[in-house]
Amino acid sequence: MASRARKGLVTLGDQSILFAAAVRGIFRRPFYLAEFLEQCRFILGACFVPLLLTGLGWGTIVALEAGNFFKLASAEWRIGGFMVLANVREFAPVATGLMVAAALTDRGARRVVVPAGLDLLALPAGTEAVPDDGLTPPDLDGLDGVITGAAVAIAETGTIVLDGSPDQGRRAITLVPDYHLCIVHAAQVVELVPEAIDRLAPSAVRPLTWISGPSATSDIELSRVEGVHGPRTLEVILVDPP
C-alpha cells in the first residue's frame, strides 16, 4: 500500500514538473507562435473527425460490453479503471507521435529519412519524411536526420542494436545523417548483453549495428572528435506500454 501511494506521489510530482515546464515555455522567448498555431490546426484537423466517427460508436460498444462483463462478475467498481486503460492504449501511438514531433522541433529537423516499415502517426508540420529509395551518401548527408526503431536495447550498457528490420532500414541511413532519433519499446529492453545476444540469434545472418551513444573518437592525438563514424547526436524515445 505504501509503495503504491509513493508511486502515485512520484507520478503527480512528474506531471507537475511537466506542467510547469510547459507553462514556462509559453512565456520563454523565442516563442514560435505561428508554428504553435499550425500544430494546433493540424492536430485538430487530423484527429478530431476520425475520433468523432470511430471513437463514439466503438467506445459505446466497448463500454456496454465491458459493463455487462463486469456486472456478471460483480465487479462494477472496476469499470472505470478498465475504460481508462483502454483509452491509454488507444492513445499510446498519439503520445509517441507527439514525443517524436517535440524531438524534431527542438532539433529543428525539417527533412528526415524514415524507413518504410516504421509506423509513425504524423510528423510536425513543415517536416518532410524522405523515403529511402536508394539514397546515396551525399543525399543522406544533406538530410537533417533519421528516425528508426530498434531490435534490442541493453540496460546495462545503454546500447541499442539495429538488425536491418523494415522499421530500421539499411545501415547507411543510421550512419551518415548527423542526427538519429530511435524509438524503443519497453518490451525490447533487456538487462544484460548475453540476453541481447539470445534475442538477436534469429538475426545473426544479417549485419548488426550496436550503438552505445553518439559517435565519438579519440584516435588522433587523443583529441575527442564527434560525428566521424556516425551521428553526432542520438536521442532515444522509450515507449512504455500501459
N, C-alpha and C positions, 0 to 999 in steps of 0.2 A: 504493500500500500504506500509506504514511504517513497519507494523508488518511482512508483507511478506519479505521485504528487511532485517529486523532484523533476521528473521528465517533463511534466506539464508546465512547471515554472520555467524550466530552461527554454521550452518551445515558446512560451509567452515572451520571455526576455529576448529571444532571437527575433521574433516578429516585431517587437517594439523597436529594436535597433534598426531593422529593415525599414520600418515606417518612418523613423526619424531620419534615416539617410535619404529616403525618397522626398521627404519634406524639405530637407536641406538642399537637395538637388534642384528643387523648383526655384529657389532664390539664388542659387550659385550661378555666377557668370563664367563663361557664356552659356546662356540657356537657348537651345535651338528650338524656338517656338514654332517655326514653320514646319520643321521635321516632326516635332511632337504632334502637331495637329494632323499632319499627313498620316502618322502612325495610327492615331485615333480613328481617322476616317477609314483607313484600310482595315483595321481590326473590326470596326463596326460593319463595314460592307461585306467583309469576308466571312464573318462568324454569325451575325445576327439572324439572317434569313435561314441558313441551314439549321441553326439551333432551334429556331422557332418551328420549322417544318418537321424536323425529326425528333427534337427533344420533347415536345409537348405530347405527341402521340405515343412514342416509345416509352417515355418516362411514366405516362399514365398506366400503360400495360404492366411495366415492371413493378410499379408501386402497388397495383391491385394484386398481382400475383404474389409479390413478397408479403403483402398484408395478409392474404389468405394463408400462406405457408406459416408465417409466424403465429397467426391466430390458432392454427391447428396444433402448433407446438406450445401453446400457452406462453408465448414469449413476445407479446406485442411490444414490450418495453425495448426490444432490440431493433425495432423497425427503423428508428431514426438513425442509428449507427450504420445500419445496412445501406440506407439511401445515401448517407454521407460518403461511405466507402465507394459506392457505385459512381457517384459524381466525381470523386477524386480520381478514380481510374479513368473515367471518360475524359477528364480534362488534363491528364498527365501529358499527352502529346502537345497540348496547348502550352503548358508550363515549360516544357522543353524548348518549344519554338521561341517562347519569349526569352529564355536564357540565351539561346543562340543569337537572337536579334540584339540583345543587350551587349553580348561579347563583340559582335561585328560592329555595332555602333560605336562602342568605346574604342575599338581598334581603328575605326574609320575605313573599314574594308568595303569596297564597292564592287569588286569583281573577284569572285571566289570559285574555285573548281569544286564540284560536288560529284562524287561517284554516282553512277546510275542506280545502284542498289540502296542508296541511303535515303530513307523516307523522312523528309522534313516537311512540316506543316506549311511553313512560309518563311521567306526571308524579309528583312526590313525593306521598306520602300526605298527604291534607289539602289538596291544591291542586286547584282546580276549573278545568277548561278550559271557558271560556264560548264557545259558538259565536256567530259574528257573523250573527245573523238580523235585521239591520236595527237594530242597537243605535244609540240616539240619543247625541248628545254628552254629556248628563248621565249616561247609562248607562256610557259609556266612561270618563268621569271618575271614576266610582265603582269602577272596577276597579284592581287593583294593577299591571297591566302588560299587555304584548302580546309574543307570540313569533311571529316570521316568518322566512321565508327571504329570499333576495335574488336579484336578476337578475345584477348585476355588482358587483365590488369593485375599487377602484383603489389600487394600492400607493403610487403617487407622492403622492397627496393624502390617503390614509386615508379614502376615500369609499366608501360603499355606495349602490347605486342600486336602487330598487324600481320595478317596472313594472306592478304590479297583477296579476301572475300568481296562480293559485289558492293558491300557498304563501305569498303576501304579503298578499292581501286588498286591500280598498279603502283609499284614502289615510287616511281618518278614523281607522282603528284604530291607525295609527302616529303620529298627530299629537296625539291627545287624551290617552291614558294617560301617566303620568309616568315609566314605565319601559319600555324597549324592549330585548328580547333577540333578536338576529339571528343566524341560523345561516348561515354562508357556507362553501361548498365550495371547496377549493383550485383546482379547475378553473374557478371563476368569477372568479378574481383575475387582473387584467391589470396591466401596469406603468404605462401612461400613459393620459391622458384620451382621446386620439384612438382608442386601441384599444377603450376602453369604448364610445365613440360608435358604432364599427363593430359591436360586439356588440349594441348596443341598436337598431340600424336596423330590425329586424323589429317592434320595439315602439314605433316612433316615433309611431304613431297614438294611443297611449294616454298619459295624463299620467304623467310620471316624477318620482319623488321622490329627490333627491340629498342624502345625509346625510353630513356630514363630522365629526360629533361630536354631543354633546348640545346641546340648544337653549340659546342664549345670545344676548343682545343688549345693546348699549350705546347705544341710540338716544337715551335720555333722559338728558341731562346727563352723558354718558359713564360712567354708573353701570352696571356689569355686572349683568344680571338673567338668571337661568336659568329655563328651563321656560316661556317665554312662547309660543314658536312651535312647540313640540313637546316630546318627552320631556326631562326634566331629566337622566335617566341613560340612557346607551346602552351596552350590552355586546354584544360580538361573539364568537361561538364559531366558530373556523376549523377545519373538518373536512378533514383531510389524508388522502386515501386511501392505502393501502399500495402 
